[in-house]
Amino acid sequence: MTVGVLALQGDYSEHIGILNTLKVKAAEVRTPADLKHVQKLIIPGGESTTIASLLETTGLRKAIISRARKGTLTIFGTCAGAILLARKVSGKNVPPTLGLLNMKIERNAFGSQLQSFEAHLNIKGLQDPMVVSFIRAPRITKTGWRVEVLASHDGYPVLVRKGKILAGTFHPELRGGTEIHRLFLKMK
Ligand code: GLN
């Protein structure tokens, strides 16, 4: 199995680092041709507006949607990546998304960079709490049918899953913890 990491903008090298720690074959994905070689894809945090426009110009937007609809791609979106997976986005400068997960999410819901924070999350299926970073994080304001909430913070879902799609509003890769990546690797 090869895990692709969308490498257009944002935190992709940190995700590759975690996959290397886990001794999983990882590949940077920049084109639809790269996507053909991967069974899983991580969409990293970064700037959702920038990543959205690069998804369009590279042709990856259509390619990812098509693989997801065929059920041949398992996807983990983190922070900006979660925004890009959502069917509905609120806030300023809403980017066009992949629309693969029926939830509503608000961009920059906590304000500026200064409102970034860390939190201990209790995650369904994991024994110990994990420390993760919320950086200009979005907030999931609504989850649709059959979207399972795996972790919440302050009463809002922060890690959700539906079928082959996992989305978290935080950065799981910055503190070196590997638990959520392992959870994603187990997803079928
Ligand atoms: N604020 C960013 C956006 O809306 C997301 C922040 C992040 O990925 N750390 O695109």
Residues whose N, C-alpha, C, O or C-beta is under 5 A from the ligand:
A	BS01	LIG	G45 G46 E47 S48 T49 T78 C79 A80 R107 N108 I135 R136
